[in-house]
Structures are given as C-alpha cells and as structure tokens.
Amino acid sequence: MTGALNGAFPDQLSLVGMVFYAYHGAYAEEQRLGQRFKVDVHMHGDFRCAGETDDLDHAVNYASVYDVVRASVEGEPVRLIEALAERIAHRVLAAFPLVGAVEVAVEKPGAPVPGVLDTVRAVVRRAR
C-alpha cells in the first residue's frame, strides 16, 4: 500500500461504515446466531478520467462496490475476519480494473472477548 501513498495510485475512493448481518466466527454459537459486521473499503487508483469527464463509465461505481462487499459478507461463512477481509479485497480487485490497491477493514463489534471493548478489527491491504 506504500505505493498508493507515494503516487502510484494517487486517488482514493472509500465506502465507510457498511453494516451487515452474517454468520462468521470461530465458535459454533457465532455461526448459529450470527452478528453484525462493519466494513470499510478504501480503493486507490488513478481516477482522474472520472473527475475530468464526469462520466460514470470512467469511474468506479461505488454502488457496484457495495454489492460486491455485501455478497462477500453475506455469503459463505468463514471462521476469521481476516479471511473475510481477504475475500473482499480479492473480489474488489477482480471486479474493478481501475482499482490498483485496496484497503479493507472488517470490524466485529460483538466479538466473544472476555472483557469490555468497542470492536475487533482486521485490516488487509492488497495491490495488483
């Protein structure tokens, strides 16, 4: 992801605070009951053409990105949020050729932790 910050991918488009209900988890009860997951996706690339033309055909359609993320989260359960973040990153890069790099954060606010905390978060950064 360093390249994204150094100019290889000068622009960023983000979807922040997406919330889904799904059945991921390492424990049987999590897989049976399900819980909320929060996802942030930060896409990096050269999006200049979209800005210059004001044309959706030259842009990353964020409604389509949302659909990819939703299908990834609400699809086949995984045990680890790291695996879920990896799945989302892979699918975003595969579906959107204008995206050169992506950062995906998956939060599990109801993680079964023996203590008080706001959330558990896994972040992956992947580039082409």
N, C-alpha and C positions, 0 to 999 in steps of 0.2 A: 504494500500500500504506500510505501515511501514514494514511489514514482508518481502516484496521484498527487502528492503534496508538492513534488518538485517540478510539476509542469507537464509530465507525460499525459496526464488526464486532468486538464485544468479546471473542469467544471464539475459541479455536484448537483444531483437531484435526489431528494430524500422523501421517503414516506415514513412518518414518525407516529408512534402510538397506536399502531394497528392492534386490535384486541380480538382474540379468537378463543373459542372453547374447544378443547381437544383432549385426547386420552393418552398423552405421552407420559412416560415415567418408568423408573426402575422397579417400582413396587406394584404388586398386583392391585392394591386398592386405588392407586393413581390411575391405572389402566382401566379399572372398572368404573370409577366415579367421574373421572375427568376433572379438568380445571381450566382456569383462564391462562392464556399465554399472551404476552405483549411482544410485538416485533417492530423493530426499526430497521429500515433498509436505506443505506446511503450509496448511491451509484455515482461513479466517477467516469468521466469521458470528456470528449471534446464535443460539446453540444452547441457550438457556435452557429451551425447551419440553422438549427431550430430558432435561435434567437434572431438571426438575420432575416429569415423568411417568414417567421410567424406561421409556420405550416406544420400541422401535426404529423404529416408524412415524413418530416425530417426530425422528429422528436422521439423521445422515449415516452410512450403513452403510459402515464402513471396509473390509469385505471386498469390497464392490462397487467402492469406490475402487481397491483393489488390482487388481481385474480390469480396470478401465479403464486403469490405468497399465501393467499387463503387456501388454495388447493394443496399447497405443500404442508401447511399446518393442520388442516382438517383431514388430510389424507392418512395413509398408513401410519399407525403409531410407531414411535421409536422410543428407546429407553432413555436416551440422553439429550438434553437441549443442545449440546454441541453437535450431535448428529442432525438435529432439526435445522440448526443454523447452517450447517454444511449443505444440506439438501436445498435450502432456499437459495444460498449463494450460487450453487451449481446451476439451478434452474433459471435464475435471473440471468446469469452469464450466457446460458444456452439460448434463451429466448430473445435476448435484446442485444444485437450485434453492436449497437452504439455504446454500450456499457463496457468500458475497458477494465474496470475494477469495481468491486462491491464490498461493502462492509455490512454485515448482518448481525444485529443484536437480538437475542431471544431472552425474554425475561419470564420467570416462573414465580409470580408473587406468592403462590400458596405452596411453595416447596416444603416438603416434610423435613424441617430442620428443628433440632431440639433447642430452640431459642427464639428470640424476637429479632426479626429483620424485615426490611421492606420488600426485598426481592432477591432472587438469584439470577445472575445474568451471564450468558455466554456470548462472546463476540468473536466472529471469524472475519478475516479479510482475505479475499481472493482476487486474483487478477488473471487476465488472459496470458 
